[in-house]
Amino acid sequence: MADESAVAAHPDAGLSPREVAELHQRLLAEHERLRTALTGHRREAHETGRVFADEADAAIHERHVADLADATERRRRMLEDVEAALGKLADGTYGLCEATDEPIGRARLRVTPWARYAVAYQELVERRVGHGR
């Protein structure tokens, strides 16, 4: 990962060097949190040798395994987004919508530093997905 002096947002993003440094630190912390969580998920998923007294216990365990798989996939995708954001900080393209090249916006980046899209475009995508298009 890039050090503090080597990270930058795109000039059109309108972020100060201090904001960029803060977002970089948050992304690094989130990266570590996700890697740790995924390691724990993998360890738990590989536990074997469980024998259940009845079908209800087995069903509960199966549901837990399915939930764990879903959580693992969500965290894996989020880790990819965090890594992409760190890459953009390293190459100076951070802060622009991947679809429109418009600034993502300070407020959105404060909430979700790994955001790939500006709010307007994200809403458009979600409406299309919601309508099955």
C-alpha positions, 0 to 999 in steps of 0.5 A: 500500500502507498505511504501518506506522501504518495497518495493523492485524489484527482484534482477535480475531487476537491479534497484537501491533502488533509482529507485525503490523508484521513480517507487513506488512513480509514481505508487502510484500517478498513482493509485490515479489518476486512482481511482479519474478518475474512481470515476468521470466516475461512477458519470457521468455514473449515471446521469439520467433524461436527456431529449433530444429535438431531435434524434441527441442530443440523439445520441450524448449523447449515443455516449458519454456514450459509449465512457465513458464506454470504457474509464472506462474499460481502466482505470479499467484495468490499475488500476489493472495493477498498483495494481499488480505492487504495489503488486510486489514491496511489495513482491520483485518480481517487474521488471521481465516479468510475462511470461519469468521471464526475466528483463523488463528493466529500460527504459520500466519501466520508461515509463510504471512502471506497465508493466507486460512484457518485450518488446520482449514478449509484441511485440510477444503478440501484433503480435499474437493478430493482427493476430487473434491467 
